[in-house]
Amino acid sequence: MDQDTGWSDYEAGATLGGEGSQGGIVVRDEGYRGNLRLTYEADEARSFHSITCGIAGWLRHPRFFYTAEEATRAFEAMKPALEELGAKLSEGGPRSTADGQAAGPLLADFVVRFS
């Protein structure tokens, strides 16, 4: 984690070691400006590694990996892309139907890029 980027431990690290939304143990959980989040879960016994990225009110997207190395690289690669996407969306979710429709292609591009 790099404090200079604005990313920090989510809930001051309180989620670390707990069970994540994908059934693994949370080994890394970081947030950015209160509306972006990346959570890395692992279970070495199952060769399970997942990253769930989220933008409050807009997106919750899980990804799965075979190795910790792949997941760690992806975690770092997703940070700037998630920041860029988050900057294009209204905070907290769509404010109107038109807002949601305009965001659709942006969200779809992100999901395709990080699938």
C-alpha positions as CSV (number, residue, x, y, z in Angstrom):
1,M,0.0,0.0,0.0
2,D,1.3,3.5,-0.9
3,Q,-0.1,6.2,1.4
4,D,0.9,8.9,-1.2
5,T,-1.7,7.5,-3.7
6,G,-4.7,8.1,-1.4
7,W,-5.3,4.3,-1.0
8,S,-5.4,3.1,2.6
9,D,-6.4,0.1,4.7
10,Y,-10.1,-0.2,4.6
11,E,-11.7,0.3,8.0
12,A,-8.2,0.7,9.4
13,G,-7.5,-3.0,8.6
14,A,-10.4,-4.4,10.7
15,T,-11.5,-6.6,7.8
16,L,-8.1,-8.4,7.4
17,G,-8.2,-12.0,8.4
18,G,-12.0,-12.3,8.1
19,E,-14.0,-14.1,5.5
20,G,-14.5,-12.2,2.3
21,S,-17.5,-12.1,0.0
22,Q,-16.0,-14.8,-2.2
23,G,-15.3,-17.2,0.6
24,G,-11.6,-16.7,1.1
25,I,-9.7,-15.0,3.9
26,V,-9.2,-11.2,3.4
27,V,-5.4,-10.6,3.1
28,R,-5.5,-7.1,1.7
29,D,-8.3,-4.6,1.7
30,E,-7.9,-1.0,0.6
31,G,-10.1,1.9,0.0
32,Y,-9.7,5.2,-1.8
33,R,-11.6,8.4,-0.9
34,G,-14.4,6.5,0.7
35,N,-16.0,5.3,-2.6
36,L,-13.5,2.9,-4.2
37,R,-12.4,-0.4,-2.7
38,L,-10.2,-3.4,-3.6
39,T,-10.3,-6.6,-1.6
40,Y,-7.9,-9.5,-2.1
41,E,-8.9,-12.8,-0.6
42,A,-6.9,-16.0,-0.6
43,D,-7.1,-19.6,0.4
44,E,-3.8,-21.4,-0.5
45,A,-5.3,-24.8,0.4
46,R,-7.6,-24.4,-2.6
47,S,-5.2,-22.3,-4.8
48,F,-7.9,-19.6,-4.6
49,H,-7.1,-15.9,-5.0
50,S,-9.8,-13.3,-5.8
51,I,-10.0,-9.6,-6.0
52,T,-13.3,-7.8,-5.7
53,C,-13.3,-4.2,-6.8
54,G,-16.0,-1.8,-6.1
55,I,-17.3,1.7,-6.6
56,A,-20.0,2.7,-4.1
57,G,-23.4,2.7,-5.8
58,W,-22.0,1.6,-9.2
59,L,-19.9,-1.6,-9.3
60,R,-18.9,-4.7,-7.5
61,H,-16.8,-6.9,-9.7
62,P,-14.9,-10.1,-8.6
63,R,-11.9,-11.5,-10.4
64,F,-10.2,-14.9,-9.8
65,F,-6.6,-16.0,-10.1
66,Y,-4.5,-19.1,-9.7
67,T,-1.5,-17.6,-7.9
68,A,-0.8,-14.9,-5.4
69,E,1.6,-13.3,-7.8
70,E,-1.0,-12.9,-10.5
71,A,-3.5,-11.5,-8.0
72,T,-1.0,-9.0,-6.5
73,R,0.0,-7.7,-9.9
74,A,-3.7,-7.3,-10.8
75,F,-4.5,-5.6,-7.5
76,E,-1.9,-2.9,-8.3
77,A,-2.9,-2.6,-12.0
78,M,-6.5,-2.1,-11.1
79,K,-5.9,0.9,-8.7
80,P,-5.3,3.6,-11.3
81,A,-8.0,2.2,-13.6
82,L,-10.5,2.2,-10.8
83,E,-9.6,5.7,-9.8
84,E,-10.0,6.8,-13.5
85,L,-13.4,5.2,-13.7
86,G,-14.6,6.5,-10.4
87,A,-13.7,10.1,-11.4
88,K,-16.1,9.8,-14.3
89,L,-19.1,8.6,-12.2
90,S,-21.3,10.6,-9.9
91,E,-20.5,9.8,-6.2
92,G,-22.8,7.2,-4.6
93,G,-24.4,6.0,-7.8
94,P,-26.6,7.3,-10.6
95,R,-28.6,10.4,-10.0
96,S,-30.9,9.8,-12.9
97,T,-31.8,7.2,-15.5
98,A,-29.8,9.1,-18.0
99,D,-26.8,9.2,-15.6
100,G,-27.0,5.4,-15.3
101,Q,-27.3,4.9,-19.0
102,A,-24.4,7.1,-19.8
103,A,-22.2,5.2,-17.3
104,G,-23.1,1.8,-18.8
105,P,-20.4,1.7,-21.5
106,L,-17.8,3.0,-19.0
107,L,-18.6,0.2,-16.6
108,A,-18.8,-2.4,-19.3
109,D,-15.4,-1.4,-20.7
110,F,-13.9,-1.7,-17.2
111,V,-15.4,-5.1,-16.6
112,V,-14.2,-6.4,-20.0
113,R,-10.7,-5.0,-19.4
114,F,-10.5,-6.6,-16.0
115,S,-12.1,-10.0,-16.5
